[in-house]
């Protein structure tokens, strides 16, 4: 049981690691509002991970019905340069948007934060494929009710830990910037996003030259 829980938690951590729109919103709210505002979004996203894990464990997977997972993975791998380039472009675009934004005054956590966290991931059905792959890493094809509950809960915990450390880093960075009297966190966040996009483009260039 411990091995199953460990595999599921690690899979959940990995699934929640890549930065997406929900995480960028959470980062921005942590910078401009409070750690609580970012965490509320993270809590909603964790619930989305929980829902996808339940669907994956139950075998209700659109990828297995319409597109076999192996074929889905092959499509991703065959077009990885295009996908990564698009991702880098979108991250850079968001960075430029934040550079142009004026500093916003601190606010309390928005009531809509939880809904943002849970709704955006649920609208992306590709997440169902990644969670199906994640829960299959333990090699089980059939689950008992106890194993299913353990996998679902462990995956959600792993995903939330992934969110927690990233929000923690953002918050600690904000505290250090405040000590240096830096007020425009949007500008800092924008430069961070542009730096991320440049690293993506470097990776794309390396893969293109070495393929």
Backbone as a chain_set.jsonl record, in Angstrom:
{"seq": "XXXXXXXXXXXXXXXXXXXXXXXXXXXXXXXXXXXXXXXXXXXXXXXXXXXXXXXXXXXXXXXXXXXXXXXXXXXXXXXXXXXXXXXXXXXXXXXXXXXXXXXXXXXXXXXXXXXXXXXXXXXXXXXXXXXXXXXXXXXXXXXXXXXXXXXXXXXXXXXXXXXXXXXXXXXXXXXXXXXXXXXXXXXXXXXXXXXXXXXXXXXXXXXXXXX", "coords": {"N": [[0.819, -1.207, 0.0], [1.957, 1.218, 0.781], [3.814, 1.599, -1.232], [2.159, 1.944, -3.464], [0.839, 4.317, -2.73], [3.027, 6.059, -2.624], [3.954, 6.052, -5.306], [1.683, 7.159, -6.535], [1.531, 9.693, -5.302], [3.945, 10.831, -6.149], [3.476, 10.818, -8.895], [1.314, 12.605, -8.977], [2.611, 14.933, -8.11], [4.365, 15.373, -10.254], [2.549, 15.693, -12.384], [1.369, 18.115, -11.694], [3.426, 19.883, -11.975], [4.28, 21.253, -14.487], [4.075, 24.636, -15.649], [1.006, 26.344, -16.033], [-1.925, 28.143, -17.209], [-3.576, 28.432, -14.933], [-1.721, 28.255, -12.832], [-0.138, 30.487, -13.361], [-1.955, 32.547, -12.874], [-2.353, 32.111, -10.153], [0.233, 32.626, -9.204], [0.459, 35.347, -9.842], [-1.521, 36.457, -8.207], [-0.53, 35.809, -5.72], [1.716, 37.423, -5.681], [0.666, 40.067, -6.024], [-1.44, 40.224, -4.248], [-2.007, 38.274, -1.825], [-0.551, 35.473, -0.03], [-2.588, 33.764, 0.687], [-4.531, 34.327, -1.25], [-3.384, 33.214, -3.543], [-3.194, 30.586, -2.671], [-5.85, 29.773, -2.398], [-6.636, 29.478, -5.057], [-4.913, 27.396, -5.691], [-5.995, 25.417, -4.08], [-8.459, 24.993, -5.329], [-7.495, 23.996, -7.769], [-6.324, 21.645, -6.875], [-8.584, 20.186, -6.198], [-9.559, 19.818, -8.77], [-7.548, 18.136, -9.768], [-8.117, 15.974, -8.146], [-10.655, 15.2, -9.068], [-10.052, 14.459, -11.742], [-8.326, 12.346, -11.184], [-10.058, 10.529, -9.981], [-11.749, 9.95, -12.164], [-9.849, 8.807, -13.855], [-8.95, 6.54, -12.426], [-11.349, 5.176, -12.239], [-11.61, 4.414, -14.805], [-12.965, 5.908, -16.663], [-12.185, 7.227, -19.292], [-11.647, 9.493, -21.826], [-9.594, 9.374, -23.647], [-9.063, 6.695, -23.977], [-11.294, 5.851, -25.209], [-11.808, 7.373, -27.547], [-9.294, 8.213, -28.616], [-6.572, 6.183, -28.526], [-4.223, 5.965, -25.823], [-1.534, 5.584, -26.469], [-1.419, 6.455, -29.132], [-2.184, 9.087, -28.762], [-0.02, 10.021, -27.228], [1.986, 9.701, -29.135], [1.282, 11.621, -31.034], [1.739, 13.958, -29.573], [4.531, 13.742, -29.155], [5.502, 13.744, -31.778], [4.971, 16.31, -32.555], [6.327, 17.956, -30.815], [8.177, 20.095, -30.947], [6.743, 22.153, -32.175], [4.663, 22.449, -30.329], [6.06, 23.171, -27.98], [7.22, 25.538, -28.878], [4.954, 27.128, -29.272], [4.065, 27.208, -26.624], [6.207, 28.597, -25.435], [5.944, 31.05, -26.768], [3.428, 31.92, -25.834], [3.945, 32.179, -23.089], [5.874, 34.206, -23.141], [4.315, 36.242, -24.219], [2.453, 36.64, -22.164], [4.234, 37.537, -20.245], [5.004, 40.01, -21.344], [2.577, 41.319, -21.184], [2.24, 41.55, -18.402], [4.407, 43.208, -17.856], [3.491, 45.601, -18.827], [1.444, 46.245, -17.142], [0.119, 48.205, -14.466], [1.118, 48.568, -11.021], [-0.944, 46.826, -8.729], [-3.045, 47.516, -5.927], [-2.742, 45.837, -2.711], [-5.077, 43.236, -2.049], [-7.795, 41.404, -0.56], [-8.211, 37.802, -0.572], [-9.788, 36.713, -3.497], [-13.21, 35.796, -3.883], [-13.781, 34.309, -6.064], [-11.549, 32.849, -6.532], [-11.252, 30.088, -5.886], [-13.045, 28.917, -7.697], [-11.826, 29.633, -10.093], [-9.489, 28.141, -9.883], [-10.44, 25.495, -9.986], [-12.052, 25.341, -12.275], [-10.674, 26.084, -14.685], [-8.624, 24.026, -15.124], [-10.406, 21.828, -15.412], [-11.689, 22.368, -17.786], [-9.87, 21.685, -19.674], [-9.552, 18.902, -21.314], [-7.366, 17.409, -21.949], [-5.972, 17.07, -19.663], [-7.11, 14.863, -18.554], [-5.959, 12.774, -19.92], [-3.287, 12.955, -19.069], [-3.574, 12.438, -16.336], [-4.609, 9.884, -16.439], [-2.411, 8.527, -17.438], [-0.74, 9.025, -15.291], [-1.881, 7.661, -13.06], [-1.534, 5.12, -13.931], [1.06, 4.45, -13.555], [1.706, 2.815, -11.443], [1.286, 0.278, -12.283], [-1.02, -1.2, -11.899], [-3.947, -2.683, -13.155], [-6.5, -3.101, -12.354], [-8.405, -1.915, -9.612], [-8.938, -2.239, -6.104], [-11.484, -0.999, -3.873], [-10.245, 0.261, -1.706], [-7.6, 0.587, -2.633], [-8.105, 2.257, -4.818], [-9.116, 4.578, -3.564], [-6.85, 5.261, -2.091], [-4.956, 5.809, -4.105], [-6.161, 7.987, -5.436], [-6.357, 9.959, -3.38], [-3.65, 10.18, -2.642], [-2.49, 11.067, -5.034], [-3.703, 13.576, -5.281], [-2.663, 14.828, -2.996], [0.081, 14.83, -3.622], [0.012, 16.522, -5.861], [-0.849, 18.892, -4.659], [1.286, 19.45, -2.973], [3.189, 20.037, -4.893], [2.128, 22.426, -5.875], [2.303, 23.917, -3.514], [5.053, 24.299, -2.885], [5.908, 25.874, -4.997], [4.305, 28.195, -4.804], [5.215, 28.972, -2.333], [7.894, 29.656, -2.892], [7.459, 31.837, -4.605], [6.191, 33.574, -2.802], [8.188, 33.959, -0.835], [10.098, 35.17, -2.425], [8.712, 37.513, -2.975], [8.648, 38.671, -0.402], [11.365, 39.203, -0.044], [11.743, 41.061, -2.069], [10.098, 43.109, -1.145], [11.525, 43.919, 1.082], [13.515, 45.242, -0.156], [12.266, 47.422, -1.052], [10.9, 47.182, -3.457], [8.182, 47.759, -5.498], [6.649, 47.312, -7.793], [5.51, 44.495, -8.557], [4.415, 43.265, -10.723], [6.092, 43.899, -12.835], [8.416, 42.521, -12.128], [7.392, 39.917, -12.197], [6.711, 39.783, -14.879], [9.254, 39.912, -16.129], [10.242, 37.503, -15.146], [8.576, 35.639, -16.432], [9.277, 36.135, -19.098], [11.924, 35.327, -18.998], [11.492, 32.59, -18.519], [10.267, 31.907, -20.95], [12.354, 32.346, -22.743], [14.122, 30.332, -21.954], [12.606, 28.146, -22.75], [12.585, 28.506, -25.544], [15.318, 28.187, -26.046], [15.598, 25.487, -25.375], [13.958, 24.388, -27.366], [15.425, 25.131, -29.655], [17.776, 23.666, -29.202], [16.798, 21.013, -29.299], [15.922, 20.996, -31.933], [18.313, 21.262, -33.36], [19.662, 18.955, -32.651], [18.151, 16.813, -33.415]], "CA": [[0.0, 0.0, 0.0], [2.843, 2.379, 0.847], [4.409, 1.778, -2.56], [1.112, 2.501, -4.326], [0.631, 5.711, -2.333], [4.219, 6.826, -3.008], [3.91, 6.215, -6.76], [0.593, 8.077, -6.883], [1.894, 11.041, -4.853], [4.99, 11.313, -7.056], [2.818, 11.1, -10.174], [0.561, 13.846, -8.797], [3.579, 16.034, -8.046], [4.869, 15.604, -11.612], [1.442, 16.197, -13.196], [1.095, 19.511, -11.334], [4.649, 20.686, -12.075], [4.377, 22.196, -15.618], [3.296, 25.868, -15.444], [-0.119, 26.58, -16.93], [-2.65, 29.39, -16.975], [-4.036, 28.489, -13.546], [-0.58, 28.547, -11.969], [0.274, 31.872, -13.59], [-2.91, 33.394, -12.149], [-2.055, 31.952, -8.729], [1.486, 33.341, -8.933], [0.194, 36.785, -9.901], [-2.298, 36.852, -7.027], [0.374, 35.733, -4.575], [2.574, 38.602, -5.736], [-0.049, 41.338, -5.91], [-2.446, 40.223, -3.184], [-1.505, 37.6, -0.626], [-0.326, 34.034, -0.186], [-3.906, 33.133, 0.785], [-5.213, 34.468, -2.54], [-2.82, 32.204, -4.435], [-3.475, 29.25, -2.159], [-7.253, 29.452, -2.695], [-6.626, 28.951, -6.426], [-4.248, 26.091, -5.623], [-6.947, 24.474, -3.489], [-9.393, 24.641, -6.395], [-6.79, 23.154, -8.733], [-6.163, 20.328, -6.255], [-9.877, 19.502, -6.368], [-9.61, 19.389, -10.169], [-6.689, 16.945, -9.833], [-8.847, 14.9, -7.474], [-11.717, 14.752, -9.98], [-9.426, 13.741, -12.854], [-7.795, 11.086, -10.663], [-11.212, 9.635, -9.807], [-12.154, 9.505, -13.501], [-8.81, 7.936, -14.404], [-8.984, 5.266, -11.707], [-12.6, 4.502, -12.591], [-11.542, 3.964, -16.191], [-13.788, 6.746, -17.532], [-11.161, 8.018, -19.968], [-11.955, 9.8, -23.223], [-8.474, 8.995, -24.508], [-9.126, 5.272, -24.279], [-12.483, 5.615, -26.024], [-11.694, 8.018, -28.854], [-7.906, 8.188, -29.081], [-5.738, 5.373, -27.634], [-3.218, 6.813, -25.194], [-0.285, 5.479, -27.219], [-1.525, 7.333, -30.301], [-2.194, 10.456, -28.237], [1.358, 10.349, -26.859], [2.77, 9.813, -30.368], [0.958, 12.929, -31.626], [2.453, 14.96, -28.777], [5.973, 13.624, -29.396], [5.796, 14.114, -33.168], [4.806, 17.761, -32.718], [6.802, 18.574, -29.577], [8.83, 21.373, -31.216], [5.683, 23.127, -32.421], [3.94, 22.663, -29.077], [6.929, 23.923, -27.08], [7.367, 26.896, -29.419], [3.706, 27.832, -28.959], [4.072, 27.444, -25.182], [7.157, 29.678, -25.178], [5.364, 32.299, -27.27], [2.349, 32.335, -24.939], [4.548, 32.63, -21.834], [6.489, 35.507, -23.403], [3.225, 37.202, -24.399], [1.934, 36.961, -20.83], [5.248, 38.35, -19.593], [4.904, 41.373, -21.87], [1.344, 41.903, -20.636], [2.494, 41.935, -17.014], [5.326, 44.345, -17.854], [2.742, 46.818, -19.146], [0.425, 46.496, -16.124], [0.495, 49.032, -13.329], [0.99, 47.838, -9.753], [-2.288, 46.831, -8.148], [-2.968, 47.544, -4.464], [-3.054, 44.551, -2.079], [-6.489, 42.972, -1.806], [-8.035, 40.125, 0.082], [-8.393, 36.709, -1.52], [-11.05, 36.817, -4.224], [-14.104, 34.659, -3.69], [-13.788, 33.502, -7.286], [-10.272, 32.16, -6.673], [-11.445, 28.64, -5.879], [-13.695, 28.547, -8.957], [-10.8, 29.741, -11.134], [-8.578, 27.013, -9.733], [-11.036, 24.208, -10.351], [-12.737, 25.346, -13.575], [-9.752, 26.136, -15.824], [-8.114, 22.684, -15.436], [-11.467, 20.912, -15.835], [-12.048, 22.656, -19.172], [-8.848, 21.104, -20.542], [-9.697, 17.452, -21.203], [-6.056, 16.764, -22.081], [-5.568, 16.714, -18.303], [-7.591, 13.513, -18.28], [-4.944, 11.863, -20.459], [-2.101, 12.966, -18.207], [-3.897, 11.777, -15.073], [-4.725, 8.458, -16.741], [-1.029, 8.036, -17.487], [-0.156, 9.127, -13.95], [-2.358, 6.6, -12.165], [-1.121, 3.822, -14.472], [2.48, 4.224, -13.289], [1.905, 1.768, -10.439], [1.177, -1.019, -12.95], [-2.284, -1.877, -11.607], [-4.989, -2.556, -14.17], [-7.76, -3.08, -11.622], [-8.227, -1.396, -8.259], [-9.95, -2.431, -5.074], [-11.984, 0.304, -3.423], [-9.23, 0.856, -0.832], [-6.495, 1.019, -3.488], [-8.561, 3.4, -5.614], [-9.158, 5.748, -2.68], [-5.471, 5.593, -1.735], [-4.32, 6.417, -5.275], [-6.778, 9.297, -5.68], [-5.961, 10.894, -2.32], [-2.198, 10.389, -2.715], [-2.207, 11.902, -6.202], [-4.11, 14.951, -4.957], [-1.693, 15.361, -2.033], [1.303, 15.114, -4.37], [-0.221, 17.709, -6.692], [-0.924, 20.078, -3.799], [2.655, 19.732, -2.535], [3.828, 20.708, -6.028], [1.629, 23.806, -5.846], [2.717, 24.593, -2.283], [6.442, 24.766, -2.884], [6.049, 26.965, -5.971], [3.726, 29.399, -4.205], [6.12, 29.371, -1.26], [9.039, 30.346, -3.492], [6.97, 33.139, -5.068], [5.923, 34.413, -1.631], [9.468, 34.334, -0.234], [10.683, 36.156, -3.33], [7.98, 38.766, -2.753], [9.112, 39.244, 0.859], [12.704, 39.755, -0.257], [11.589, 42.27, -2.881], [9.533, 44.144, -0.279], [12.612, 44.422, 1.925], [14.325, 46.122, -0.995], [11.362, 48.501, -1.468], [10.395, 46.983, -4.816], [6.726, 47.843, -5.427], [5.986, 46.836, -9.01], [5.725, 43.06, -8.68], [4.037, 42.867, -12.079], [7.282, 44.009, -13.675], [9.281, 41.394, -11.77], [6.741, 38.71, -12.698], [6.836, 39.816, -16.332], [10.619, 39.519, -16.482], [10.378, 36.087, -14.843], [7.918, 34.904, -17.509], [10.093, 36.265, -20.302], [13.063, 34.433, -18.788], [11.019, 31.226, -18.74], [10.025, 31.705, -22.383], [13.663, 32.246, -23.403], [14.64, 28.987, -21.682], [11.846, 27.223, -23.606], [13.081, 28.66, -26.914], [16.653, 27.573, -26.086], [15.379, 24.04, -25.41], [13.446, 24.066, -28.704], [16.545, 25.229, -30.58], [18.682, 22.536, -28.973], [16.167, 19.796, -29.82], [15.884, 21.096, -33.394], [19.662, 21.054, -33.891], [20.173, 17.622, -32.313], [17.218, 15.741, -33.782]], "C": [[0.859, 1.266, 0.0], [3.465, 2.666, -0.514], [3.404, 2.398, -3.528], [0.905, 3.982, -4.022], [1.803, 6.586, -2.761], [4.244, 7.091, -4.502], [2.854, 7.249, -7.156], [0.935, 9.514, -6.487], [2.958, 11.644, -5.765], [4.399, 11.667, -8.417], [2.014, 12.395, -10.095], [1.46, 15.064, -8.759], [4.057, 16.396, -9.447], [3.784, 16.206, -12.504], [1.204, 17.686, -12.943], [2.298, 20.43, -11.523], [4.662, 21.663, -13.249], [3.524, 23.444, -15.393], [2.194, 26.014, -16.481], [-0.808, 27.878, -16.558], [-3.074, 29.525, -15.515], [-2.897, 28.85, -12.602], [-0.118, 29.988, -12.137], [-0.652, 32.847, -12.864], [-2.633, 33.327, -10.645], [-0.778, 32.694, -8.346], [1.241, 34.854, -8.866], [-0.564, 37.252, -8.658], [-1.45, 36.768, -5.761], [1.266, 36.961, -4.512], [1.816, 39.878, -5.396], [-1.078, 41.384, -4.789], [-1.879, 39.581, -1.922], [-1.27, 36.131, -0.938], [-1.651, 33.285, -0.134], [-4.639, 33.189, -0.549], [-4.695, 33.447, -3.544], [-3.177, 30.802, -3.995], [-4.916, 28.831, -2.426], [-7.37, 28.885, -4.111], [-5.998, 27.564, -6.444], [-5.176, 25.027, -5.054], [-7.984, 24.038, -4.522], [-8.757, 23.723, -7.42], [-6.579, 21.748, -8.18], [-7.451, 19.524, -6.361], [-10.051, 19.019, -7.804], [-8.746, 18.151, -10.377], [-7.408, 15.744, -9.231], [-9.922, 14.324, -8.389], [-11.135, 13.954, -11.138], [-8.871, 12.396, -12.397], [-8.912, 10.063, -10.468], [-11.657, 9.079, -11.154], [-11.144, 8.522, -14.08], [-8.841, 6.564, -13.746], [-10.238, 4.484, -12.062], [-12.605, 4.008, -14.032], [-12.402, 4.771, -17.134], [-12.858, 7.71, -18.25], [-11.529, 8.24, -21.419], [-10.834, 9.354, -24.15], [-8.505, 7.515, -24.851], [-10.322, 4.942, -25.155], [-12.316, 6.146, -27.439], [-10.289, 7.932, -29.442], [-7.09, 7.347, -28.109], [-4.587, 6.204, -27.086], [-1.889, 6.765, -25.938], [-0.281, 6.391, -28.436], [-1.504, 8.794, -29.876], [-0.777, 10.906, -27.894], [2.224, 10.537, -28.099], [2.528, 11.158, -31.052], [1.719, 14.035, -30.904], [3.943, 14.942, -29.099], [6.343, 14.057, -30.808], [5.744, 15.622, -33.377], [5.351, 18.537, -31.524], [7.458, 19.931, -29.821], [7.796, 22.478, -31.428], [4.95, 23.472, -31.132], [4.767, 23.5, -28.105], [7.119, 25.362, -27.559], [6.134, 27.733, -29.107], [3.64, 28.17, -27.47], [5.006, 28.599, -24.832], [6.62, 31.028, -25.616], [4.291, 32.82, -26.324], [2.904, 32.851, -23.61], [5.176, 34.004, -22.01], [5.416, 36.588, -23.554], [2.646, 37.617, -23.055], [2.931, 37.818, -20.056], [5.194, 39.795, -20.039], [3.66, 42.078, -21.345], [1.578, 42.382, -19.206], [3.458, 43.108, -16.919], [4.58, 45.659, -18.072], [1.692, 47.164, -18.095], [0.975, 47.371, -15.005], [0.348, 48.218, -12.045], [-0.427, 47.938, -9.207], [-2.175, 46.8, -6.632], [-3.307, 46.182, -3.878], [-4.548, 44.421, -1.795], [-6.615, 41.655, -1.056], [-8.26, 39.07, -0.98], [-9.762, 36.807, -2.176], [-11.892, 35.57, -3.99], [-14.083, 33.737, -4.896], [-12.515, 32.687, -7.447], [-10.413, 30.651, -6.75], [-12.057, 28.17, -7.191], [-12.719, 28.64, -10.125], [-9.904, 28.514, -11.094], [-9.154, 25.695, -10.194], [-11.579, 24.191, -11.775], [-11.771, 25.322, -14.755], [-9.146, 24.764, -16.126], [-9.188, 21.734, -15.947], [-11.894, 21.156, -17.278], [-11.055, 22.054, -20.159], [-8.877, 19.59, -20.382], [-8.393, 16.705, -21.447], [-5.515, 16.376, -20.706], [-6.018, 15.308, -17.937], [-6.588, 12.48, -18.774], [-3.725, 11.798, -19.547], [-2.376, 12.271, -16.875], [-4.09, 10.275, -15.277], [-3.344, 7.826, -16.804], [-0.417, 8.011, -16.092], [-0.588, 7.971, -13.052], [-1.969, 5.212, -12.67], [0.338, 3.509, -14.174], [2.723, 3.132, -12.257], [1.697, 0.372, -11.009], [-0.111, -1.765, -12.685], [-3.292, -1.626, -12.719], [-6.373, -2.523, -13.537], [-7.482, -2.668, -10.178], [-9.323, -1.909, -7.343], [-10.401, -1.045, -4.617], [-10.962, 1.02, -2.538], [-8.061, 1.379, -1.656], [-6.875, 2.252, -4.302], [-8.571, 4.674, -4.776], [-7.75, 6.213, -2.33], [-4.762, 6.306, -2.879], [-4.85, 7.83, -5.502], [-6.309, 10.325, -4.655], [-4.468, 11.208, -2.401], [-1.829, 11.272, -3.893], [-2.559, 13.361, -5.925], [-3.135, 15.597, -3.977], [-0.388, 15.72, -2.735], [1.172, 16.36, -5.224], [-0.229, 18.974, -5.839], [0.454, 20.451, -3.252], [3.416, 20.462, -3.636], [3.412, 22.17, -6.091], [2.232, 24.567, -4.667], [4.141, 25.118, -2.366], [6.643, 25.907, -3.874], [5.47, 28.27, -5.429], [4.611, 29.909, -3.066], [7.327, 30.135, -1.776], [8.637, 31.743, -3.959], [6.777, 34.089, -3.882], [7.222, 34.869, -0.968], [10.2, 35.353, -1.102], [10.03, 37.517, -3.164], [8.451, 39.452, -1.472], [10.489, 39.877, 0.701], [12.639, 41.042, -1.079], [11.031, 43.424, -2.048], [10.6, 44.75, 0.628], [13.503, 45.396, 1.164], [13.479, 47.242, -1.605], [10.951, 48.401, -2.937], [8.874, 46.913, -4.74], [6.028, 47.215, -6.623], [6.291, 45.357, -9.227], [5.329, 42.546, -10.061], [5.249, 42.898, -13.002], [8.242, 42.842, -13.406], [8.717, 40.099, -12.341], [6.845, 38.636, -14.217], [8.214, 39.4, -16.791], [10.846, 38.028, -16.221], [9.763, 35.236, -15.949], [8.731, 34.968, -18.796], [11.335, 35.383, -20.191], [12.687, 32.977, -19.005], [10.829, 30.945, -20.221], [11.343, 31.573, -23.139], [14.266, 30.864, -23.177], [13.914, 27.94, -22.523], [12.357, 27.289, -25.039], [14.477, 28.06, -27.066], [16.529, 26.053, -26.167], [14.874, 23.597, -26.778], [14.576, 24.101, -29.725], [17.51, 24.072, -30.445], [18.102, 21.25, -29.546], [16.12, 19.805, -31.34], [17.251, 20.778, -33.997], [20.171, 19.635, -33.666], [19.24, 16.492, -32.732], [17.774, 14.923, -34.945]], "O": [[0.548, 2.247, -0.675], [3.625, 3.822, -0.903], [3.757, 3.274, -4.318], [0.808, 4.803, -4.934], [1.609, 7.716, -3.208], [4.519, 8.211, -4.933], [3.1, 8.104, -8.006], [0.663, 10.448, -7.242], [2.888, 12.823, -6.115], [4.763, 12.676, -9.021], [2.027, 13.193, -11.032], [1.119, 16.111, -9.31], [4.147, 17.573, -9.794], [4.055, 17.117, -13.286], [0.876, 18.432, -13.866], [2.205, 21.629, -11.26], [5.025, 22.822, -13.046], [2.367, 23.33, -14.989], [2.43, 25.827, -17.675], [-0.335, 28.621, -15.699], [-2.95, 30.599, -14.926], [-3.074, 29.65, -11.684], [0.254, 30.638, -11.161], [-0.199, 33.848, -12.309], [-2.67, 34.343, -9.951], [-0.712, 33.318, -7.287], [1.735, 35.544, -7.974], [-0.278, 38.322, -8.119], [-1.629, 37.561, -4.837], [1.544, 37.483, -3.432], [2.269, 40.676, -4.576], [-1.539, 42.462, -4.416], [-1.336, 40.268, -1.056], [-1.72, 35.611, -1.959], [-1.825, 32.285, -0.829], [-5.292, 32.223, -0.942], [-5.472, 32.877, -4.311], [-3.433, 29.927, -4.823], [-5.179, 27.65, -2.657], [-8.111, 27.93, -4.341], [-6.487, 26.663, -7.126], [-5.152, 23.875, -5.488], [-8.346, 22.863, -4.588], [-9.391, 22.78, -7.892], [-6.645, 20.77, -8.925], [-7.413, 18.315, -6.59], [-10.615, 17.951, -8.041], [-9.15, 17.221, -11.075], [-7.315, 14.631, -9.749], [-10.082, 13.107, -8.477], [-11.654, 12.893, -11.484], [-8.936, 11.414, -13.137], [-8.736, 8.879, -10.752], [-11.915, 7.882, -11.28], [-11.516, 7.533, -14.712], [-8.767, 5.542, -14.429], [-10.194, 3.258, -12.175], [-13.502, 3.267, -14.433], [-12.571, 4.385, -18.291], [-12.749, 8.875, -17.867], [-11.705, 7.279, -22.169], [-11.082, 8.997, -25.302], [-8.021, 7.119, -25.911], [-10.367, 3.879, -25.775], [-12.638, 5.463, -28.412], [-10.117, 7.616, -30.619], [-6.922, 7.753, -26.959], [-4.035, 7.048, -27.791], [-1.192, 7.776, -26.034], [0.729, 7.025, -28.742], [-0.891, 9.636, -30.533], [-0.374, 12.022, -28.222], [3.088, 11.413, -28.132], [3.457, 11.763, -31.587], [2.273, 14.935, -31.535], [4.553, 15.993, -29.295], [7.39, 14.673, -31.012], [6.399, 16.15, -34.276], [4.897, 19.646, -31.245], [7.319, 20.834, -28.996], [7.95, 23.592, -30.928], [4.652, 24.637, -30.869], [4.249, 24.426, -27.48], [7.174, 26.291, -26.753], [6.244, 28.898, -28.726], [3.22, 29.263, -27.089], [4.655, 29.472, -24.038], [6.809, 32.033, -24.93], [4.239, 34.016, -26.039], [2.403, 33.834, -23.064], [5.038, 34.87, -21.146], [5.585, 37.71, -23.076], [2.379, 38.797, -22.824], [2.54, 38.713, -19.306], [5.322, 40.707, -19.222], [3.68, 43.283, -21.091], [1.167, 43.483, -18.839], [3.348, 43.922, -16.002], [4.988, 46.703, -17.562], [1.107, 48.246, -18.138], [2.15, 47.282, -14.648], [-0.454, 47.287, -11.987], [-1.035, 49.009, -9.223], [-1.296, 46.125, -6.098], [-4.081, 45.435, -4.477], [-5.196, 45.372, -1.359], [-5.654, 40.894, -0.939], [-8.475, 39.391, -2.148], [-10.775, 36.965, -1.494], [-11.38, 34.453, -3.909], [-14.332, 32.537, -4.778], [-12.4, 31.909, -8.395], [-9.772, 30.004, -7.578], [-11.647, 27.147, -7.739], [-12.773, 27.825, -11.046], [-9.595, 27.921, -12.128], [-8.432, 24.86, -10.738], [-11.574, 23.144, -12.422], [-12.016, 24.612, -15.731], [-9.148, 24.356, -17.288], [-8.916, 20.915, -16.824], [-12.408, 20.246, -17.929], [-11.358, 21.925, -21.346], [-8.302, 19.05, -19.437], [-8.309, 15.505, -21.185], [-4.698, 15.462, -20.592], [-5.391, 14.64, -17.115], [-6.384, 11.445, -18.14], [-3.194, 10.719, -19.283], [-1.502, 11.587, -16.344], [-3.771, 9.482, -14.391], [-3.129, 6.729, -16.29], [0.33, 7.095, -15.748], [0.239, 7.372, -12.363], [-2.062, 4.235, -11.928], [0.813, 2.421, -14.5], [3.82, 2.578, -12.191], [1.903, -0.618, -10.306], [-0.29, -2.869, -13.199], [-3.467, -0.493, -13.168], [-7.312, -1.98, -14.118], [-6.456, -3.028, -9.602], [-10.485, -2.007, -7.737], [-9.769, -0.04, -4.942], [-10.825, 2.241, -2.609], [-7.578, 2.486, -1.416], [-6.076, 3.175, -4.459], [-8.097, 5.721, -5.218], [-7.483, 7.413, -2.277], [-4.052, 7.287, -2.661], [-4.076, 8.759, -5.733], [-5.91, 11.432, -5.017], [-4.063, 12.36, -2.248], [-0.956, 12.131, -3.776], [-1.811, 14.268, -6.287], [-2.813, 16.778, -4.108], [0.188, 16.778, -2.483], [2.101, 17.163, -5.308], [0.314, 20.004, -6.24], [0.758, 21.633, -3.087], [4.187, 21.384, -3.366], [4.24, 23.049, -6.33], [2.624, 25.726, -4.806], [4.413, 26.25, -1.965], [7.447, 26.807, -3.632], [6.077, 29.331, -5.579], [4.74, 31.116, -2.859], [7.74, 31.133, -1.186], [9.366, 32.712, -3.747], [7.153, 35.26, -3.947], [7.346, 36.031, -0.582], [10.838, 36.276, -0.596], [10.701, 38.548, -3.207], [8.635, 40.669, -1.45], [10.753, 40.952, 1.241], [13.38, 41.991, -0.824], [11.436, 44.574, -2.219], [10.579, 45.948, 0.908], [14.155, 46.257, 1.754], [13.903, 47.92, -2.54], [10.685, 49.415, -3.583], [8.331, 46.095, -3.998], [4.942, 46.651, -6.488], [7.202, 45.002, -9.974], [5.837, 41.523, -10.519], [5.411, 42.023, -13.853], [8.802, 42.256, -14.333], [9.452, 39.283, -12.898], [7.044, 37.559, -14.779], [8.346, 38.623, -17.736], [11.554, 37.363, -16.977], [10.346, 34.233, -16.363], [8.859, 33.969, -19.504], [11.751, 34.765, -21.171], [13.45, 32.213, -19.595], [11.187, 29.869, -20.701], [11.443, 30.778, -24.074], [14.854, 30.285, -24.09], [14.52, 26.963, -22.961], [12.543, 26.255, -25.682], [14.787, 27.483, -28.108], [17.252, 25.403, -26.922], [15.298, 22.564, -27.297], [14.68, 23.208, -30.567], [18.009, 23.551, -31.442], [18.808, 20.481, -30.199], [16.258, 18.76, -31.975], [17.339, 20.103, -35.023], [21.026, 19.162, -34.416], [19.511, 15.329, -32.433], [17.131, 13.975, -35.396]]}, "num_chains": 1, "name": "protein.A"}
